Amino acid sequence: MSWFYLVLAGLTEIGWPIGLKLAQSGTCKWLGIGMAIAFMVISGTLLFLAQKSIPMGTAYAVWTGIGAAGTFLVGILFYNDPTSMVRYMGVMLIMSGVVLLKFAH
Protein backbone atom coordinates (compact mmCIF):
# COMPACT_ATOMS: atom_id res chain seq x y z
CA MET A 1 0.00 0.00 0.00
CA SER A 2 2.93 2.35 0.66
CA TRP A 3 4.03 2.25 -2.97
CA PHE A 4 0.48 3.10 -4.03
CA TYR A 5 0.57 6.11 -1.69
CA LEU A 6 3.95 7.09 -3.07
CA VAL A 7 2.83 6.99 -6.70
CA LEU A 8 -0.26 9.03 -5.82
CA ALA A 9 1.96 11.48 -3.92
CA GLY A 10 4.14 11.88 -7.00
CA LEU A 11 1.15 12.39 -9.27
CA THR A 12 -0.40 14.99 -6.96
CA GLU A 13 3.01 16.68 -6.79
CA ILE A 14 2.32 17.70 -10.40
CA GLY A 15 -0.73 19.70 -9.30
CA TRP A 16 0.95 22.45 -7.34
CA PRO A 17 3.22 23.77 -10.12
CA ILE A 18 0.14 23.86 -12.34
CA GLY A 19 -1.64 25.89 -9.67
CA LEU A 20 1.28 28.31 -9.52
CA LYS A 21 1.23 28.61 -13.32
CA LEU A 22 -2.49 29.41 -13.20
CA ALA A 23 -1.84 32.04 -10.53
CA GLN A 24 0.62 33.75 -12.89
CA SER A 25 -2.03 34.08 -15.60
CA GLY A 26 -3.71 36.89 -13.67
CA THR A 27 -7.30 35.78 -14.19
CA CYS A 28 -7.11 32.86 -11.75
CA LYS A 29 -4.57 34.18 -9.24
CA TRP A 30 -6.27 33.14 -5.98
CA LEU A 31 -7.75 29.97 -7.45
CA GLY A 32 -4.28 28.96 -8.65
CA ILE A 33 -2.69 29.68 -5.27
CA GLY A 34 -5.45 27.73 -3.51
CA MET A 35 -4.99 24.85 -5.92
CA ALA A 36 -1.22 24.85 -5.33
CA ILE A 37 -1.65 24.79 -1.55
CA ALA A 38 -4.26 22.01 -1.71
CA PHE A 39 -2.04 19.83 -3.88
CA MET A 40 0.96 20.48 -1.60
CA VAL A 41 -1.04 19.29 1.41
CA ILE A 42 -2.38 16.21 -0.40
CA SER A 43 1.01 15.30 -1.85
CA GLY A 44 2.81 15.81 1.46
CA THR A 45 0.24 13.75 3.34
CA LEU A 46 0.56 10.87 0.88
CA LEU A 47 4.36 11.07 1.11
CA PHE A 48 4.05 10.92 4.91
CA LEU A 49 1.96 7.76 4.63
CA ALA A 50 4.36 6.18 2.13
CA GLN A 51 7.41 6.83 4.33
CA LYS A 52 6.02 4.64 7.08
CA SER A 53 7.49 1.60 5.30
CA ILE A 54 9.62 2.99 2.46
CA PRO A 55 13.04 4.45 3.29
CA MET A 56 13.01 8.26 3.36
CA GLY A 57 15.65 8.73 0.65
CA THR A 58 13.94 6.30 -1.72
CA ALA A 59 10.50 7.79 -1.10
CA TYR A 60 11.73 11.35 -1.63
CA ALA A 61 13.62 10.50 -4.83
CA VAL A 62 10.63 8.66 -6.30
CA TRP A 63 8.24 11.44 -5.23
CA THR A 64 10.30 14.20 -6.80
CA GLY A 65 11.08 12.09 -9.88
CA ILE A 66 7.42 11.46 -10.65
CA GLY A 67 6.61 15.10 -9.96
CA ALA A 68 9.46 16.41 -12.13
CA ALA A 69 8.74 14.12 -15.07
CA GLY A 70 5.00 14.69 -14.86
CA THR A 71 5.39 18.47 -14.65
CA PHE A 72 7.77 18.33 -17.61
CA LEU A 73 5.16 16.51 -19.71
CA VAL A 74 2.30 18.79 -18.63
CA GLY A 75 4.44 21.80 -19.52
CA ILE A 76 5.07 20.47 -23.00
CA LEU A 77 1.50 19.31 -23.64
CA PHE A 78 -0.41 22.28 -22.21
CA TYR A 79 1.96 25.24 -21.79
CA ASN A 80 4.12 25.07 -24.92
CA ASP A 81 7.32 24.49 -22.96
CA PRO A 82 10.35 23.94 -25.20
CA THR A 83 11.18 20.42 -26.22
CA SER A 84 14.30 18.71 -27.48
CA MET A 85 15.77 15.24 -27.58
CA VAL A 86 18.20 16.18 -24.79
CA ARG A 87 15.32 17.27 -22.52
CA TYR A 88 13.46 13.99 -23.21
CA MET A 89 16.61 12.02 -22.48
CA GLY A 90 17.01 13.86 -19.18
CA VAL A 91 13.50 12.90 -18.12
CA MET A 92 14.14 9.30 -19.18
CA LEU A 93 17.22 9.27 -16.92
CA ILE A 94 15.10 10.55 -14.02
CA MET A 95 12.48 7.86 -14.61
CA SER A 96 15.17 5.17 -14.96
CA GLY A 97 16.49 6.18 -11.55
CA VAL A 98 12.99 5.96 -10.07
CA VAL A 99 12.55 2.45 -11.49
CA LEU A 100 15.95 1.36 -10.15
CA LEU A 101 15.06 2.66 -6.69
CA LYS A 102 11.81 0.68 -6.76
CA PHE A 103 13.60 -2.55 -7.63
CA ALA A 104 16.40 -1.93 -5.15
CA HIS A 105 13.92 -1.74 -2.27
C-alpha positions in Angstrom: 0.0 0.0 0.0 2.9 2.4 0.7 4.0 2.3 -3.0 0.5 3.1 -4.0 0.6 6.1 -1.7 3.9 7.1 -3.1 2.8 7.0 -6.7 -0.3 9.0 -5.8 2.0 11.5 -3.9 4.1 11.9 -7.0 1.1 12.4 -9.3 -0.4 15.0 -7.0 3.0 16.7 -6.8 2.3 17.7 -10.4 -0.7 19.7 -9.3 0.9 22.4 -7.3 3.2 23.8 -10.1 0.1 23.9 -12.3 -1.6 25.9 -9.7 1.3 28.3 -9.5 1.2 28.6 -13.3 -2.5 29.4 -13.2 -1.8 32.0 -10.5 0.6 33.7 -12.9 -2.0 34.1 -15.6 -3.7 36.9 -13.7 -7.3 35.8 -14.2 -7.1 32.9 -11.8 -4.6 34.2 -9.2 -6.3 33.1 -6.0 -7.7 30.0 -7.4 -4.3 29.0 -8.6 -2.7 29.7 -5.3 -5.4 27.7 -3.5 -5.0 24.8 -5.9 -1.2 24.8 -5.3 -1.7 24.8 -1.5 -4.3 22.0 -1.7 -2.0 19.8 -3.9 1.0 20.5 -1.6 -1.0 19.3 1.4 -2.4 16.2 -0.4 1.0 15.3 -1.8 2.8 15.8 1.5 0.2 13.7 3.3 0.6 10.9 0.9 4.4 11.1 1.1 4.1 10.9 4.9 2.0 7.8 4.6 4.4 6.2 2.1 7.4 6.8 4.3 6.0 4.6 7.1 7.5 1.6 5.3 9.6 3.0 2.5 13.0 4.5 3.3 13.0 8.3 3.4 15.6 8.7 0.6 13.9 6.3 -1.7 10.5 7.8 -1.1 11.7 11.4 -1.6 13.6 10.5 -4.8 10.6 8.7 -6.3 8.2 11.4 -5.2 10.3 14.2 -6.8 11.1 12.1 -9.9 7.4 11.5 -10.6 6.6 15.1 -10.0 9.5 16.4 -12.1 8.7 14.1 -15.1 5.0 14.7 -14.9 5.4 18.5 -14.6 7.8 18.3 -17.6 5.2 16.5 -19.7 2.3 18.8 -18.6 4.4 21.8 -19.5 5.1 20.5 -23.0 1.5 19.3 -23.6 -0.4 22.3 -22.2 2.0 25.2 -21.8 4.1 25.1 -24.9 7.3 24.5 -23.0 10.4 23.9 -25.2 11.2 20.4 -26.2 14.3 18.7 -27.5 15.8 15.2 -27.6 18.2 16.2 -24.8 15.3 17.3 -22.5 13.5 14.0 -23.2 16.6 12.0 -22.5 17.0 13.9 -19.2 13.5 12.9 -18.1 14.1 9.3 -19.2 17.2 9.3 -16.9 15.1 10.5 -14.0 12.5 7.9 -14.6 15.2 5.2 -15.0 16.5 6.2 -11.6 13.0 6.0 -10.1 12.5 2.4 -11.5 16.0 1.4 -10.2 15.1 2.7 -6.7 11.8 0.7 -6.8 13.6 -2.5 -7.6 16.4 -1.9 -5.2 13.9 -1.7 -2.3 
